[in-house]
Amino acid sequence: MSKLQQRLMRELQQNRNIKIVKINEWCIPIRTVEVTYEPVRRSTMDVLMTMLLMSIQEADFANAQELSELLLVDPLFIEDLVSLMSRVSLIEQTESFYRLTSKGQQQLERGIFEEELDVEMANLYYSPCHLAFLTVDEDNMEEYDDLPEIYRYVDEEAEKQEHFEEALLIEALQQEDDKEAGAGASQKIISKIVQTDAKQINDSPCLEFVLHNKEQDTLFVRVWNALLNQWDSHLEQQLTEKEQLGWREQYL
């Protein structure tokens, strides 16, 4: 952490009016939560699928060949698409003819195709100090042999929490998937949480700098969160609310 501290000190003191009056190091608890969930792939319904569903809605078709002849499309394409629509329950065969299911009717009306995907598993990282799941790059996570003391304002009740609302879990998973997917024609949506398992708590270090702007004669704090690899505005605000009134007496 010493190299990181030196780099951050240089960054903070690029402004000659800024003086560091206090440096502190502490860690925050992070609970790993293993989540199993059901995703769906959502995309704009393509023209051919729309035409097939509309045709099946309006007339009786017993097989893919009849649909191919009507739409003048290669039978192989029609067979593949009919097979897909049957597999995801957009259509079904009743009395020897294809019929739209209620799911197929809804998706046709919305113009949105949703395909159920295999169950997936992911790790989420809950911070009791933020009362939220943090978006973490697992490739940048490090293990530390020597950790500083625990953060002085840890929410002890939140630290014990092992059960989380489904909406909170879905929101956190969706943020992770959106970050990985980027822009595209389709979107993966988290439809249901299957199971959660609260795992171990690991401590993650932070660096705290109390700063004095000599020109404006103001004191403020910056906190570097090593897990996020960035400045943490939430912890900065928390320290400001709890301690700012005492900084002038302590450090000036």
C-alpha positions in Angstrom: 0.0 0.0 0.0 3.0 2.3 0.5 3.5 2.8 -3.3 -0.2 3.5 -3.7 -0.1 6.0 -0.8 2.8 7.9 -2.4 1.0 8.1 -5.7 -2.2 9.4 -4.1 -0.3 11.9 -2.1 1.3 13.3 -5.3 -2.1 13.4 -7.0 -3.7 15.3 -4.1 -0.9 17.8 -3.8 -0.7 18.8 -7.4 -2.5 21.9 -6.3 0.1 23.8 -4.2 -2.7 25.2 -2.0 -3.5 21.7 -0.7 -1.8 20.4 2.4 -2.3 16.9 3.8 -2.9 17.2 7.5 -3.8 13.6 8.3 -3.3 10.2 6.7 -5.1 7.2 8.1 -5.5 3.6 6.9 -8.3 1.2 7.8 -10.4 -1.5 6.3 -14.0 -2.2 5.6 -15.7 -5.6 5.8 -17.0 -7.1 2.5 -19.3 -10.1 2.5 -19.3 -12.4 -0.5 -22.8 -13.6 -1.5 -23.1 -16.4 -4.0 -26.2 -16.0 -6.0 -27.9 -18.5 -8.4 -30.3 -17.0 -10.8 -32.4 -17.4 -13.9 -31.6 -15.0 -16.8 -33.5 -14.3 -20.0 -32.2 -12.9 -23.3 -34.4 -10.0 -24.4 -34.2 -8.5 -27.9 -36.4 -6.8 -30.5 -38.4 -9.4 -32.3 -37.1 -9.8 -35.9 -39.3 -9.4 -38.9 -39.5 -13.1 -39.8 -40.6 -14.2 -36.3 -43.2 -11.4 -36.3 -44.6 -12.6 -39.6 -44.7 -16.2 -38.5 -46.5 -15.4 -35.2 -49.0 -13.2 -37.1 -49.6 -15.9 -39.7 -50.2 -18.5 -37.0 -52.5 -16.1 -35.2 -54.7 -15.5 -38.3 -54.8 -18.9 -40.0 -54.4 -22.7 -39.5 -51.0 -24.2 -40.2 -50.1 -27.8 -39.6 -46.4 -27.7 -40.4 -43.4 -25.6 -41.2 -43.7 -26.4 -44.9 -47.1 -24.6 -45.2 -45.7 -21.5 -43.5 -42.7 -21.6 -45.8 -44.9 -21.7 -48.9 -47.0 -18.8 -47.6 -44.0 -16.6 -46.7 -41.8 -17.7 -49.6 -38.9 -18.4 -47.2 -36.5 -21.4 -47.2 -38.1 -24.3 -45.3 -35.0 -24.8 -43.2 -35.2 -21.2 -41.8 -38.8 -21.7 -41.0 -38.2 -25.1 -39.4 -35.5 -23.7 -37.2 -37.6 -20.7 -36.1 -40.7 -22.8 -35.5 -38.6 -25.2 -33.4 -37.2 -22.3 -31.4 -40.7 -20.7 -30.8 -42.0 -24.1 -29.7 -39.0 -24.6 -27.3 -39.6 -21.3 -25.6 -43.4 -21.8 -25.5 -44.4 -19.0 -27.9 -46.4 -21.5 -29.9 -47.9 -25.0 -29.4 -49.7 -27.6 -31.5 -53.3 -28.0 -30.7 -55.7 -30.2 -32.7 -52.9 -30.6 -35.3 -52.4 -26.9 -35.9 -50.0 -24.3 -34.5 -51.5 -21.9 -32.0 -50.0 -18.9 -30.1 -49.7 -19.4 -26.4 -50.5 -16.5 -24.0 -46.7 -15.9 -23.8 -46.5 -15.8 -27.6 -49.4 -13.3 -27.8 -47.8 -11.0 -25.2 -44.4 -11.0 -26.9 -45.9 -10.4 -30.3 -47.9 -7.4 -29.0 -44.8 -5.9 -27.4 -42.5 -6.8 -30.3 -40.0 -8.2 -27.8 -38.6 -11.7 -27.9 -37.5 -13.2 -24.6 -35.5 -16.5 -24.5 -34.9 -18.3 -21.2 -31.2 -19.0 -20.6 -29.5 -21.6 -18.5 -29.3 -21.0 -14.7 -26.2 -19.0 -13.8 -24.2 -18.3 -10.7 -22.3 -15.2 -9.6 -20.6 -13.7 -6.6 -21.8 -10.3 -5.3 -19.9 -8.2 -2.7 -21.9 -6.5 0.0 -20.5 -3.6 2.0 -22.2 -3.0 5.4 -20.5 0.5 5.3 -22.4 1.4 2.1 -25.5 -0.7 2.8 -25.2 -1.8 -0.8 -23.5 -4.3 -3.2 -20.4 -2.9 -4.7 -19.5 -3.3 -8.4 -16.1 -5.0 -8.2 -13.7 -6.2 -10.8 -12.7 -9.6 -9.6 -9.5 -9.6 -11.7 -8.2 -6.7 -9.6 -9.0 -8.2 -6.2 -6.0 -8.7 -4.0 -5.2 -10.7 -0.8 -3.4 -8.8 2.0 -1.3 -10.4 4.6 -1.4 -7.4 7.0 -4.5 -5.4 7.3 -5.1 -2.2 9.3 -7.7 -1.7 12.0 -11.4 -1.9 11.1 -13.3 1.3 10.0 -14.6 3.2 13.0 -18.1 3.5 11.7 -19.0 0.0 10.6 -22.8 -0.7 10.9 -22.6 -3.8 13.1 -26.2 -4.9 12.3 -25.5 -4.7 8.6 -22.3 -6.6 9.0 -24.3 -9.6 10.4 -26.8 -9.5 7.5 -27.0 -12.7 5.5 -30.4 -12.4 3.8 -31.1 -9.8 1.1 -34.2 -8.6 -0.7 -34.6 -10.1 -4.2 -35.0 -6.7 -5.8 -31.6 -5.6 -4.4 -29.9 -8.8 -5.6 -31.5 -8.5 -9.1 -30.4 -4.8 -9.3 -26.8 -5.7 -8.4 -26.6 -8.6 -10.8 -28.1 -6.5 -13.6 -25.5 -3.9 -13.1 -22.7 -6.5 -13.4 -24.3 -8.0 -16.5 -24.8 -4.6 -18.1 -21.2 -3.7 -17.4 -19.9 -6.8 -19.1 -22.4 -6.8 -22.1 -22.0 -3.2 -23.2 -24.1 -1.9 -26.1 -25.9 -4.4 -28.3 -29.1 -5.5 -29.9 -30.0 -7.9 -27.1 -30.0 -7.6 -23.3 -29.7 -10.2 -20.6 -32.4 -9.7 -17.9 -32.3 -11.3 -14.5 -35.8 -12.8 -14.2 -35.6 -14.8 -10.9 -33.3 -15.4 -7.9 -33.1 -19.2 -7.3 -30.8 -19.3 -4.3 -28.4 -17.2 -2.2 -25.6 -18.2 0.0 -23.9 -15.7 2.3 -20.2 -16.6 2.4 -17.2 -15.3 4.3 -16.4 -11.7 5.2 -13.1 -10.3 4.0 -11.6 -7.0 5.0 -10.6 -4.5 2.3 -8.2 -1.6 2.9 -9.0 2.1 2.4 -6.7 5.2 2.7 -8.0 8.3 4.3 -6.6 11.8 3.7 -7.7 14.9 5.5 -6.8 17.9 3.5 -6.5 21.7 4.1 -7.0 24.1 1.3 -4.8 27.0 2.5 -6.2 29.5 -0.1 -9.9 28.9 0.9 -9.1 27.9 4.5 -11.3 24.8 4.2 -10.8 21.2 5.4 -12.1 18.2 3.5 -11.5 14.4 3.2 -10.7 12.0 0.4 -11.0 8.2 0.8 -9.4 5.7 -1.6 -11.2 2.4 -1.7 -8.8 -0.3 -2.8 -11.5 -2.7 -3.7 -13.2 -0.3 -6.1 -9.8 1.1 -7.1 -11.2 4.7 -7.0 -12.1 7.5 -4.6 -15.1 6.6 -2.5 -17.6 9.5 -2.3 -19.9 7.6 0.0 -17.3 7.1 2.7 -16.0 10.7 2.2 -19.5 12.0 2.9 -19.9 9.8 5.9 -16.7 11.0 7.5 -17.5 14.6 6.6 -20.9 14.4 8.4 -19.4 12.7 11.5 -16.1 14.5 11.9 -15.8 17.7 10.0 -16.7 20.0 12.9 -13.7 18.7 14.9 -11.0 18.9 12.1 -10.1 22.5 12.6 -9.4 22.1 16.3 -7.5 18.8 15.7 -5.3 19.7 12.7 -4.9 23.5 12.5 
